[in-house]
Amino acid sequence: MTTALKETVGRYGIWSVGLRSEDPDRRAELAEAAAELEELGYGAVWLGGNSSAANAAPLIEATSRLTVGTSIQSIWQHEPDAAATAFAELESARPGRFLLGLGVSHAKRVEQYARPYSALVEHLDGLDAAGVPADRRLLAALGPKSLRLARDRAAGSIPYLVTPEHTAHAREILGEAPLLAPELGVVPETDPARARALAREFLGIYLPLPNYTNNFLRHGFTEDDLTDGGSDRLVDALFAWGDDTAIRAKIDTYFEAGADHIALQLINDEPRDALPMKAWRDLAAVLN
C-alpha cells in the first residue's frame, strides 16, 4: 500500500494554512484553488494548522484525484473515536483521497500537554480500535522514537521545518518502504537580505517551541544559531530561496536525502492564510 501511496501523492504537494479556512464565504475560492492545483500537477495538498477531515472534504469534493492530508491534526483536540468517524465518512464518500496526518503539537500551545509520546501511542491504539487503517495515517515525527513509531504504526512521516540532513536521518530510521514527505518553505526572492528577512519573520513563531529547536540542536546547530531570528546558516538550511534554479536545486537536495514527496509552503509578504495562486503557478513551472 505504501508504494501505491507514494504514486498517489506524487513528488510534489502544497502545504497551506489558507486552504483549511472554515470561512463559508471562502468556500468557492478554496474549491477553485484546489482544482487549479490539481491541474497544475500537484499530487497532494497538506492543510496546515490543527486541521481535520471536515477541512479536507470541500477540497476533495472539488477535485477528482487530489490527495488531501491534515498537517497536522492534534491528538489533544481530536478524540480517536471522533477522528475515526470523520475518516470513515469521508472515505465512504471519496475513497482513498484523504490522509490523516497526526502530531503532538507543543507544550506552549496545549494546556493538557504531558507525556506526548505515550499519549501518541495511546491515540494510535484508539484509532486502531476504531478502524482507521495504519496505512492511511502519517505522523509529524521529528525525533528517533517518533520516527520509529511512524515506521511501525503508520504509513510514514510528514516532518515539518526540517533540513535535508534530518531527511537523510529519517529515511535511515524509516527504512525504504514508508512515505517520507517533509514540508519545505519556499521564498521566491532573489535578494539575500530580503529572502532571509521573510524567512526569519516566518521562523519567529517556531523558534520558541522546543520540539523544533531541540531537533535543530540534534542535527548540528548550536544555541547561537537560534538567536536573533535564526542564523544565516539555519535559515539557508531550512528554506529554499533565490531564483528558479536555486529553488529547484534546494528541493532536489531533499529527494537526494531520501524524501519521496515534498510539501511546499510558499512564504512571501502576503498573510499566512492567503492563497498565493500566482506563486503556486510559478512554482509548478519550476517543478515541471
N, C-alpha and C positions, 0 to 999 in steps of 0.2 A: 504493500500500500504506500510505503514512503516514496518509492520510485515514482509511482503514479502521482503522488502529491507534488513532487518536485516538478514533474512535467506540467501539472495543472497550474501551479503558481508561476512557472517560468522563471526567468532570470531577474526580472525587474518588477518592482511594485512601488506604489506611492504610500508613504506614511503621512497622515494628515489628521490634525485636530478638527479642522473645519468640516471635514466630511462626516463627522459624527454629530453635527449640530442637531438639536432637538427642536429648533425653532420651526413651527409649522409654515411660516412664511418663506422659509428657505428650502422647502421640500423639493420644489420643481428645480431650483438651482442645483441642488445636490444630485438629483437624478440626471440632469443634463451633464454635469461634470463627470459622474461615474460612467455614463455612456460614452463620453468622449475619451476618457482614459482607457476604456476597453478598446475603442477604435484605434487609439494611438499605439496599442500593443503591450500595455502594461498587463501583467498577468494577475495582479492582486492589488488590493487596497487594504491598508492597515489603519484602523481607526484609533487615533490617539486618545489619551485620557482614560478614565475608567469607563470603558465602552462595553456594550452588551449586544446580544443578538437583536434586540429591538433597534439599535442604531444601525446594524448591518442590513436589516430586512429591506428598507427602502432602496438601498443601493443595489442589492441583489435583484429586486423586482424590476429595476430599471435597466438591467443588463442581461445578457444571455449566457455568458461564460465566466465573467469576472469572479474571482475568489475574493471574499471579504473576511478579514480577521480582526479580532479585538487585540489591541496592543497598548494597554492590557486591561483585562477585567480583574479588578481587585478581589482577592479571596476574602477580604474582610467585609466587603459591601455586597457580595452576592453569595447567598447560601447555595450549596451544591444542588439541592432539590430544585430550587427555582431556576438555577442556571441550566439544569438538565431539561426541565420542562420547556424553557425557551429554545434550547438547542433542538429538541425533538420537534417542536412546532415548525421551526424554520427548515429543518431537514426534511420534514414531510412535504412542505410546500415547494422547496427548491433543493432537491437532493445534491449533496456534495459541494455546495457553494460556500459554506460557512466554516471557518476555523475558530476554535475557542482558544484565544491566547490568554494565559493566566500569569499573574505575578503577585508578589507580596507587598508592593508599594513601599512606603517608607515610614519610619517611626515618627517623623515630624509631621506626617500628613494623616496618620491613623491613630485615633485615641487608644484603641484596644490592641495596638501592635505589641506582640510578645511571642517569643519563640517562633520566629517566622518559618523556619524550615519545617519544624514539626507541624505547624499549622497548615503549611502547604501539603505535606504528606496526608494529613487528615482530610483536607479538601479533596485531594485526588481520590482518596478512599471513598468519600461521599459521592463523587462523580462516577466512580466505578459502580457503586451500588445502585445509582440512579440510571445507569445505562449509557453514559456518554463514552464512546469508544476512545481508547488511548490514542489511536491513530488520527483523531480529529481534534486533538488539543496540543498546544505548544506552551512552553514555559519561557518566561523572560528571565533566563538564567544567566548569571554573571560568574559566580564563584564555582569552584570544583564540585562541591556537594550538589548544588542545584543543577549543574550541567549533567552530572551522573543521573540525577532524578529525571531530567528531560530525556535522557537516553533510555532509561528503564521504564518510565511511566507515561511517556508522551511521544509524539511524533518528531520531536526535536526542540530546538531553541530559537527564540526571537530576541536576542540580546539588544539592548539599547545603549547608545553612546559608548561605543567600543572601537578599539583600534584594530588594524589588520593583525597585529601580534596577538590580541585577545582571540581573534577569529581562528588563528592557527592553533592556539591553546585549546579552544572549544572543540575544534574538529578532532584533535587528538583524543580528547575525553569522550566525545560522542561516538567516535568511530565513523565508518563510511556511510552507513545507511540513513541515520536520522537527518531531517531537514535542519540546516543551519542558515538562518535568514536575518542577519544583523541589520539594524537601522543605520543609515548614514546621512548626516546633514550635508546638504549641497548649497554652497553660497556662490551664485553666479555673478561674481565680482572679480575683476582683474587687478584692481588696485590693492596691494597687500595690506595697507593700513585700513582701508575701508572694509575689506573682506574679513580681516581679523577682528575689527570692531563689531561687525554684525555677528560674528561667531561668538565673541565674548558676551555680547548682550544676551544672546540665546543661552549660552552656557551658565550665565549667572544664576538661573533658577535651580541648577543642578549641583553646583559646587557645594552648597550647604548640606547635601544629602550624603551621608556616609556610605551607603551602598555603592554609589558611583565613585566617590573619592577613594575608598578602600580598594576598589577594583583597579583604579589608576595606579595606586601605590604597589599593588601586587605585580603590575606589569612594567615596572622600571621607572615610573615617575617619582618625584620627590615632593615633599611639602612645599618647596619653593615653586614648583610647577602649578600649585593650586592657589597661589596668591594673585591679587590684582586682576581677577577675572580669568586667570589661566595664562601660562607662559606661551610664547610663540610655539615652542616645541609641542605642548599639549594641544593647542588649537590646530596646528598643522597635522598632527597625528589623527585627530578626531573628525576633521571636516574636509570635504572636497571643495576647493575653491580655485578660482583662476579662470583661464579661458577654456574652451571646449576640450582641447587636447589634455590640459592638466586635470580637468574634472574626470574625463574618461579614464585617464591613467590612474587616478586615485581609486576610482571604483574598481578597476581591474585588480588592484592590489588585494582587495578583499576576496575576489574569486581565486586569485593565486594562493591566498592563505587557506582556502578551503570552504568558502561560502558557496551555497547553492543558489541563493536568491538574495538580492539587496533591496531593502525597504528604504526608498529615497525620500528624504524630507527636505523640501525647499525652504531655505532661510533667506529672507530679504527684509526690506523695511516695511512690509505690509503687516497687518495684525496677524497673530498666530492662527486665528480661525478663518483667515481669508482662503479663497480658492484661487491660487495663482495659475490660472489656466495657460496664460502665455508662457510662463516659465516651464510648466509641465510639457507643453508642446515643444519648446526649445530643447528641453532635456531629452525628450523622446527622439528628436532628430540626432542628438549626440549619441544616443544608445544604439540607434538603428543604422 
